[in-house]
Amino acid sequence: RVIPSPWRPLVKANANYNLCHSYPSIMIGPQAVDDNTTEGLRIIRKVAVFRSEGRMPTLSWGSRHDGASIWRSSQPKVGLQGNRSPSDEKYMRLIAECAAAVQNPHKWKKPSLPFIKMITGSINENDLNLENFKDTPHIGSKCRMKIFDLRPKTSAVANRTGGYGYENTSYYTNMTLSFHGIGNIHAVRDSYQKISALCMNEKVNDVHWSQLVEDTKWLHHIRLILSCSWQTAFHVRYNRLPVLLHCSHGWDRTSQVSALAQLFLDPYYRTRAGFSCLVEKDFMSLGHPFHTRCGHGEGRGERGGGVGASGVQSSGDEGQISPIFLQFLDCVYQIVHQYPDFFEFNTKYILLLSEHVYSCLFGTLLCDTERERELVATIRQRTFCLWEYLDSTPGLVNHSYSPNYSEGDDVEECGALLMPLPSLLRNVTLWVDRHCMHSPRPTLPCLPMEHRLLSTEENTSSKINFNGKIILHGNNDRDEALIQSALKDAEKW
């Protein structure tokens, strides 16, 4: 039985990127708002005005069974005076109502309290159990939508002095708001500089290695992002709710959490084709500023950037450079490393992708927005595609890949990968393949010269060729040649 979709494509509202420069030309909204009508277009424009950078709530992922979905936006312009937008409140209410109105013939079993305690390890248990909100005045008898503010609450409150802030749930009925404490780009950059300095330190005391790694806070940030992504997937999978994600601008932390939640929920995104689609959608089309965050083409200290189409200072401002996408790939590595059989690609796929984030050999991850990429620079027509290169490179496929569903199964019900949250967080470890790649101390097994030449010859079978092949080794490599080579390296040291 085909269930009518509660959502509608918004084709006209941002067709020329006039509504929001950093959003794609086509967005998805609730079925009750039609941008072909004057009233619908008026609501959309007022909602965009009330959100930072015009980044109004738009659909990122939706269930084919009901209204369970993931939405994303930027922070509202509340300010110190507590400004309101009736249009924004109405738009959010319509999302919740359209989601609740879907008559789903598939009866999803609500999670019991013992199950919630087991799978969450009592982490944020009260927020994940909807029974706790029955007596909350502005929610009433039923919570219909979750709002995840990914920032620390102190940061969200401080942003009110700049005219921004967070939703007042007294005006957003049947919705709850929670803060998740993920650090901003400056905290990520500082932490990355510390972990990089540690891995490149020749005189580090390896007896205290684990403690020194934790002191950089890099793994702490990874756990926060994974925890928030898992909770988002839990609400969608078990509570069957729409979840709105936002941070400040909605293009850094929001992109990370949204994409990772979909990795947990949808087995398609755990394939090579699906993962490339996920990155294209949640990072590229929805406005993660790659140029600004990576500093592509800018030397250290250069100030020629100016303001890009996304509205943020471009990479000439070093304060805006931060390894956000690399941090996302580190989170993906943690899941693939712990549950490799659920992914069609292996950890070397992620490692090679992380190398080409900064190589500028491909146009795929250049520019800040879809508008810049498609209209201004016409990148696709003039550069090679990174995904085609990865697909044609040998050694990146996981041959033990086994989808956790069979033919005839409901993919959404059987394909979700929601492990107990404590097991995920407790097994987070340093991505040695990446962070210790150039470490002066032996950390990874190293290939002897004859094996390096062999690997180079194998890589030439790729459809896309360029000079300076990157030979990558993973921590999971266990063949005899690698072990012997590691022993020889140890003798040298």
C-alpha positions as CSV (number, residue, x, y, z in Angstrom):
1,R,0.0,0.0,0.0
2,V,1.4,3.4,-1.0
3,I,1.1,6.0,1.7
4,P,0.7,9.7,0.6
5,S,3.8,11.6,1.5
6,P,3.4,14.2,4.3
7,W,6.1,16.3,2.6
8,R,6.2,18.5,-0.5
9,P,9.1,19.7,-2.7
10,L,9.5,23.5,-2.6
11,V,10.6,24.3,-6.2
12,K,10.0,28.0,-6.6
13,A,11.0,29.5,-3.2
14,N,14.7,29.2,-3.7
15,A,14.9,28.5,-7.4
16,N,17.4,31.4,-8.0
17,Y,19.1,31.1,-4.6
18,N,17.5,34.4,-3.6
19,L,15.8,33.1,-0.4
20,C,19.0,31.4,1.0
21,H,22.3,31.5,-0.8
22,S,23.7,28.5,1.1
23,Y,20.7,26.2,0.5
24,P,20.0,24.1,-2.6
25,S,17.6,25.4,-5.3
26,I,15.0,22.7,-4.3
27,M,14.0,22.1,-0.7
28,I,11.4,19.9,1.0
29,G,8.7,21.2,3.4
30,P,5.4,20.1,4.9
31,Q,2.6,19.1,2.5
32,A,0.4,21.9,4.0
33,V,2.8,24.7,2.7
34,D,2.7,25.1,-1.1
35,D,5.2,27.6,-2.6
36,N,3.1,27.8,-5.7
37,T,0.6,29.9,-3.8
38,T,0.9,33.4,-2.5
39,E,0.2,32.5,1.1
40,G,2.6,29.6,1.1
41,L,5.4,31.7,-0.4
42,R,4.7,34.4,2.2
43,I,5.1,32.0,5.1
44,I,8.3,30.5,3.7
45,R,9.9,34.0,3.2
46,K,8.9,35.0,6.8
47,V,10.3,31.8,8.2
48,A,13.6,32.4,6.3
49,V,13.8,36.0,7.6
50,F,13.5,34.7,11.2
51,R,16.3,32.1,10.8
52,S,20.0,32.9,10.8
53,E,21.4,33.2,7.2
54,G,17.8,32.5,5.9
55,R,18.3,28.8,6.6
56,M,14.8,27.7,7.4
57,P,13.8,24.2,8.5
58,T,14.1,21.8,5.5
59,L,13.8,18.0,5.3
60,S,17.0,15.9,5.3
61,W,15.6,12.4,5.6
62,G,12.1,11.0,5.9
63,S,10.6,7.6,6.5
64,R,8.5,6.0,3.8
65,H,6.1,4.6,6.4
66,D,5.1,7.7,8.4
67,G,6.2,11.1,9.5
68,A,9.4,10.1,11.3
69,S,12.0,12.4,9.8
70,I,15.1,14.5,10.2
71,W,14.9,18.3,9.6
72,R,17.6,20.9,9.8
73,S,17.9,24.7,10.1
74,S,19.8,27.5,11.7
75,Q,19.1,29.2,15.0
76,P,16.1,31.6,15.3
77,K,16.5,35.4,15.7
78,V,15.1,35.6,19.2
79,G,17.5,38.1,20.7
80,L,17.4,39.6,24.2
81,Q,13.9,40.8,23.8
82,G,12.5,37.3,23.1
83,N,11.3,38.0,19.5
84,R,8.7,35.7,18.1
85,S,7.7,34.8,14.5
86,P,4.1,33.5,14.2
87,S,5.1,32.2,10.7
88,D,8.0,30.2,12.1
89,E,5.8,28.7,14.9
90,K,3.1,27.9,12.3
91,Y,5.6,26.2,10.0
92,M,7.0,24.1,12.7
93,R,3.5,23.2,13.9
94,L,2.6,22.2,10.3
95,I,5.6,19.9,10.2
96,A,4.5,18.2,13.4
97,E,0.9,17.9,12.3
98,C,1.7,16.6,8.8
99,A,3.9,14.0,10.4
100,A,1.3,12.9,12.9
101,A,-1.5,12.8,10.3
102,V,0.0,9.9,8.4
103,Q,-2.0,6.8,8.8
104,N,0.7,4.1,9.0
105,P,-0.6,0.5,8.6
106,H,2.7,-0.7,10.0
107,K,2.4,-0.7,13.8
108,W,5.7,0.3,15.4
109,K,6.2,-1.1,18.9
110,K,7.0,1.7,21.4
111,P,10.1,1.0,23.4
112,S,9.6,-0.1,27.0
113,L,11.4,1.5,29.9
114,P,13.7,-1.5,30.5
115,F,14.7,-1.5,26.8
116,I,15.4,2.2,26.9
117,K,17.6,1.8,30.0
118,M,19.5,-1.1,28.4
119,I,20.1,0.5,25.0
120,T,20.9,4.0,26.3
121,G,22.8,3.0,29.4
122,S,20.8,5.7,31.2
123,I,22.5,8.4,29.0
124,N,19.9,11.1,28.6
125,E,17.3,8.5,29.4
126,N,14.6,11.0,30.5
127,D,14.6,12.8,27.2
128,L,14.4,9.6,25.1
129,N,11.4,8.3,27.1
130,L,8.4,10.3,25.9
131,E,6.3,9.2,28.8
132,N,8.2,11.7,30.9
133,F,6.6,14.6,29.1
134,K,2.9,13.8,29.6
135,D,2.5,16.3,32.4
136,T,4.5,19.1,30.8
137,P,2.1,22.1,30.3
138,H,3.2,23.2,26.8
139,I,3.4,19.6,25.5
140,G,0.0,18.3,26.7
141,S,-0.8,14.6,26.2
142,K,1.6,14.1,23.3
143,C,5.1,15.2,22.2
144,R,4.9,15.6,18.4
145,M,8.4,17.0,17.6
146,K,11.9,17.1,19.0
147,I,14.2,20.1,18.7
148,F,17.9,19.4,19.1
149,D,20.0,22.4,19.7
150,L,23.5,21.0,19.2
151,R,25.3,23.8,21.1
152,P,26.1,24.0,24.8
153,K,23.3,25.9,26.4
154,T,25.7,28.6,27.6
155,S,26.6,29.3,24.0
156,A,23.0,29.4,22.9
157,V,22.1,31.9,25.6
158,A,25.2,34.0,24.8
159,N,24.1,34.2,21.2
160,R,20.9,36.1,22.3
161,T,23.1,39.2,22.8
162,G,23.8,39.1,19.1
163,G,20.1,38.9,18.2
164,Y,19.9,35.1,17.9
165,G,19.2,32.3,20.4
166,Y,17.0,29.3,20.7
167,E,13.3,28.4,20.5
168,N,11.0,29.2,23.4
169,T,9.0,26.0,23.7
170,S,6.1,27.8,25.3
171,Y,5.3,29.1,21.8
172,Y,6.2,25.9,20.0
173,T,3.4,23.6,21.3
174,N,3.8,19.8,21.6
175,M,7.6,20.2,21.1
176,T,10.6,19.7,23.4
177,L,14.0,21.4,23.2
178,S,17.3,19.8,24.4
179,F,20.9,21.0,24.3
180,H,23.7,18.7,23.4
181,G,26.9,20.5,24.1
182,I,28.9,20.0,20.9
183,G,31.8,22.4,20.6
184,N,32.1,25.1,17.9
185,I,34.6,25.4,15.1
186,H,37.2,27.1,17.4
187,A,37.0,24.3,20.0
188,V,37.4,21.7,17.2
189,R,40.4,23.5,15.7
190,D,42.1,23.9,19.0
191,S,41.6,20.2,19.8
192,Y,42.8,19.1,16.4
193,Q,45.9,21.2,16.7
194,K,46.6,19.5,20.1
195,I,46.1,15.9,18.8
196,S,48.2,16.7,15.7
197,A,51.0,18.1,17.8
198,L,50.9,15.1,20.1
199,C,51.1,12.6,17.2
200,M,54.0,14.4,15.7
201,N,55.9,14.8,19.0
202,E,59.2,12.8,19.0
203,K,59.6,13.0,22.7
204,V,56.1,12.0,23.9
205,N,56.0,9.6,26.9
206,D,54.2,6.6,25.4
207,V,53.5,5.2,28.8
208,H,50.9,7.9,29.2
209,W,49.8,7.8,25.6
210,S,46.1,7.2,26.3
211,Q,45.9,9.9,28.9
212,L,47.6,12.4,26.6
213,V,45.2,11.6,23.8
214,E,42.2,12.1,26.0
215,D,43.7,15.4,27.3
216,T,43.4,16.9,23.8
217,K,39.6,16.5,24.0
218,W,39.5,15.3,20.4
219,L,37.9,12.0,21.4
220,H,35.5,13.8,23.8
221,H,34.2,15.9,20.8
222,I,33.8,12.7,18.8
223,R,31.8,11.0,21.5
224,L,29.5,14.1,21.9
225,I,28.7,14.0,18.1
226,L,28.1,10.3,18.0
227,S,25.9,10.4,21.1
228,C,23.7,13.2,19.7
229,S,23.5,11.4,16.3
230,W,22.5,8.2,18.0
231,Q,19.8,10.0,20.0
232,T,18.4,11.6,16.9
233,A,18.2,8.2,15.2
234,F,16.6,6.7,18.3
235,H,13.8,9.3,18.3
236,V,13.2,8.7,14.6
237,R,13.4,4.9,14.7
238,Y,11.6,4.1,17.9
239,N,9.5,7.2,18.8
240,R,8.6,7.9,15.2
241,L,9.0,11.6,15.5
242,P,10.3,14.4,13.3
243,V,13.5,15.8,14.8
244,L,14.8,19.3,14.0
245,L,18.5,19.8,14.3
246,H,20.3,23.1,14.4
247,C,23.4,24.8,15.8
248,S,24.2,28.4,15.1
249,H,24.3,28.7,11.3
250,G,23.3,25.1,10.7
251,W,26.1,24.1,8.3
252,D,28.8,22.5,10.6
253,R,27.5,20.6,13.6
254,T,24.1,20.2,12.0
255,S,25.6,18.6,8.9
256,Q,27.7,16.2,11.0
257,V,24.8,15.0,13.2
258,S,22.2,14.8,10.4
259,A,24.5,12.7,8.2
260,L,25.6,10.3,11.0
261,A,22.0,9.8,12.2
262,Q,21.1,8.7,8.7
263,L,24.1,6.3,8.7
264,F,22.5,4.7,11.8
265,L,19.0,4.6,10.3
266,D,19.4,3.8,6.6
267,P,21.5,0.9,5.2
268,Y,21.6,2.6,1.8
269,Y,24.0,5.2,3.2
270,R,26.3,2.5,4.3
271,T,27.0,1.5,0.7
272,R,29.6,3.4,-1.4
273,A,26.9,4.9,-3.7
274,G,24.8,5.8,-0.7
275,F,27.7,7.4,1.3
276,S,28.6,9.6,-1.6
277,C,25.0,10.7,-1.9
278,L,24.9,11.4,1.8
279,V,27.9,13.7,1.6
280,E,26.6,15.4,-1.5
281,K,23.2,16.0,0.2
282,D,24.0,17.0,3.8
283,F,27.3,18.7,3.3
284,M,27.5,20.0,-0.2
285,S,24.0,20.8,-1.2
286,L,22.9,22.0,2.2
287,G,25.8,24.4,2.5
288,H,28.8,23.2,4.5
289,P,31.4,25.8,3.6
290,F,34.3,23.6,2.4
291,H,36.4,26.4,1.1
292,T,36.0,28.5,4.2
293,R,36.6,25.6,6.6
294,C,39.5,23.9,4.7
295,G,41.3,27.1,3.4
296,H,41.5,25.6,-0.1
297,G,44.0,27.6,-2.2
298,E,44.9,30.0,0.6
299,G,48.3,30.2,2.2
300,R,48.7,30.7,6.0
301,G,48.2,34.3,6.8
302,E,46.6,35.3,3.5
303,R,43.7,37.8,3.8
304,G,42.3,37.9,0.3
305,G,39.2,35.9,1.0
306,G,36.4,38.4,1.7
307,V,32.9,37.3,2.2
308,G,31.7,34.3,0.3
309,A,28.2,33.5,-1.0
310,S,27.4,31.6,2.2
311,G,27.7,34.9,4.1
312,V,30.7,33.9,6.2
313,Q,34.2,35.2,6.0
314,S,36.1,33.1,3.5
315,S,39.3,31.2,4.2
316,G,41.5,34.3,4.2
317,D,40.3,34.6,7.8
318,E,42.2,31.8,9.6
319,G,39.7,32.0,12.5
320,Q,37.1,30.4,10.2
321,I,39.3,27.4,9.3
322,S,38.4,24.2,11.1
323,P,38.5,20.5,10.3
324,I,34.8,19.9,10.5
325,F,34.5,17.5,7.7
326,L,37.6,15.6,8.8
327,Q,35.9,15.3,12.3
328,F,32.8,13.9,10.6
329,L,35.0,11.3,8.8
330,D,36.6,10.4,12.1
331,C,33.1,9.7,13.5
332,V,32.3,7.6,10.5
333,Y,35.6,5.7,11.0
334,Q,34.5,4.9,14.6
335,I,31.3,3.2,13.4
336,V,33.0,1.4,10.5
337,H,35.8,0.3,12.8
338,Q,33.4,-1.2,15.4
339,Y,30.9,-2.6,12.9
340,P,32.8,-3.3,9.7
341,D,30.4,-5.9,8.3
342,F,27.5,-3.4,8.0
343,F,29.4,-1.2,5.5
344,E,30.2,-1.8,1.9
345,F,33.4,0.3,2.2
346,N,36.3,-0.2,4.6
347,T,38.3,2.2,6.7
348,K,40.8,2.8,3.9
349,Y,38.0,4.3,1.9
350,I,37.5,6.9,4.6
351,L,41.2,7.4,4.9
352,L,41.7,8.1,1.2
353,L,38.7,10.4,1.2
354,S,40.2,12.3,4.2
355,E,43.4,12.8,2.2
356,H,41.6,14.4,-0.8
357,V,39.6,16.8,1.4
358,Y,42.8,19.0,1.2
359,S,44.5,17.7,-1.9
360,C,42.4,19.9,-4.3
361,L,43.0,17.2,-7.0
362,F,39.2,16.9,-7.4
363,G,36.5,19.5,-7.6
364,T,34.0,17.6,-5.6
365,L,34.7,19.2,-2.2
366,L,35.5,22.7,-3.4
367,C,33.5,25.9,-2.9
368,D,31.2,26.8,-0.1
369,T,27.7,26.3,-1.6
370,E,25.8,24.6,-4.3
371,R,25.3,28.0,-6.0
372,E,29.0,28.6,-6.1
373,R,29.7,25.1,-7.3
374,E,27.1,24.9,-10.0
375,L,26.6,28.5,-11.2
376,V,29.7,30.5,-10.4
377,A,32.5,28.0,-10.8
378,T,30.8,25.3,-12.8
379,I,33.1,22.8,-11.0
380,R,31.5,19.6,-12.2
381,Q,32.1,20.4,-15.9
382,R,35.8,21.3,-15.3
383,T,37.2,18.9,-12.7
384,F,37.4,15.2,-12.0
385,C,34.9,13.5,-9.6
386,L,36.3,12.2,-6.4
387,W,33.6,9.5,-6.1
388,E,34.5,8.0,-9.4
389,Y,38.1,7.9,-8.4
390,L,37.2,6.1,-5.1
391,D,34.9,3.7,-6.8
392,S,37.7,2.7,-9.3
393,T,40.4,2.4,-6.7
394,P,41.1,-1.2,-5.6
395,G,41.3,-2.2,-2.0
396,L,38.5,0.1,-0.7
397,V,35.7,-2.5,-0.7
398,N,34.7,-4.5,2.3
399,H,34.4,-8.1,1.0
400,S,32.8,-9.3,4.3
401,Y,29.9,-6.7,3.8
402,S,26.7,-8.3,4.9
403,P,23.5,-6.1,5.0
404,N,21.5,-6.8,8.2
405,Y,18.3,-7.5,6.2
406,S,17.2,-10.1,3.6
407,E,15.2,-9.8,0.4
408,G,11.6,-9.2,1.2
409,D,12.4,-7.6,4.6
410,D,11.3,-4.1,5.4
411,V,14.6,-2.3,4.9
412,E,13.8,0.5,7.3
413,E,12.8,-1.8,10.1
414,C,15.5,-4.4,9.7
415,G,18.3,-2.2,8.3
416,A,18.8,0.2,11.2
417,L,22.1,0.0,13.0
418,L,21.4,1.1,16.5
419,M,23.8,-0.6,18.9
420,P,23.7,0.1,22.6
421,L,25.0,3.6,23.1
422,P,27.5,2.8,25.8
423,S,29.2,0.2,23.7
424,L,29.6,2.7,20.9
425,L,31.0,5.5,23.1
426,R,33.3,3.2,25.2
427,N,35.0,1.8,22.1
428,V,35.8,5.2,20.5
429,T,39.5,5.2,19.8
430,L,42.1,7.3,18.1
431,W,42.0,7.1,14.3
432,V,45.6,6.1,14.2
433,D,45.6,5.5,10.4
434,R,44.9,9.2,9.9
435,H,46.4,11.1,12.9
436,C,49.6,9.1,13.1
437,M,50.1,8.8,9.4
438,H,53.3,10.9,9.5
439,S,54.2,10.3,13.1
440,P,58.0,10.2,13.7
441,R,57.5,7.2,16.0
442,P,56.4,3.8,14.6
443,T,52.6,3.5,15.1
444,L,51.4,1.8,12.0
445,P,52.8,-1.2,10.1
446,C,54.9,0.1,7.2
447,L,55.2,-1.6,3.8
448,P,58.7,-2.4,2.4
449,M,59.8,-0.8,-0.8
450,E,58.8,-3.8,-3.0
451,H,55.3,-3.7,-1.6
452,R,55.1,0.0,-2.2
453,L,55.9,-0.4,-5.9
454,L,53.3,-3.2,-6.1
455,S,50.7,-1.0,-4.5
456,T,51.5,1.8,-6.9
457,E,51.1,-0.5,-9.9
458,E,47.7,-1.7,-8.6
459,N,46.5,1.8,-8.2
460,T,47.2,2.7,-11.8
461,S,44.2,0.6,-12.7
462,S,42.0,3.5,-11.5
463,K,40.1,5.3,-14.2
464,I,41.4,8.7,-13.0
465,N,45.2,8.9,-13.0
466,F,47.4,11.6,-11.6
467,N,51.0,11.8,-10.4
468,G,52.0,11.4,-6.8
469,K,50.0,8.4,-5.7
470,I,49.1,8.3,-2.0
471,I,49.9,4.9,-0.5
472,L,47.8,4.4,2.6
473,H,48.1,1.7,5.3
474,G,45.5,0.8,7.8
475,N,45.8,-0.3,11.4
476,N,43.8,-3.4,10.6
477,D,46.4,-4.7,8.0
478,R,47.6,-8.0,9.4
479,D,49.4,-9.9,6.7
480,E,52.9,-11.4,7.4
481,A,54.8,-8.9,5.2
482,L,53.4,-6.0,7.2
483,I,54.2,-7.6,10.5
484,Q,57.8,-8.3,9.5
485,S,58.2,-4.8,8.2
486,A,56.9,-3.4,11.5
487,L,59.5,-5.4,13.4
488,K,62.3,-4.1,11.1
489,D,61.1,-0.6,11.7
490,A,61.1,-1.2,15.5
491,E,64.7,-2.4,15.2
492,K,65.8,0.7,13.4
493,W,64.2,2.9,16.1
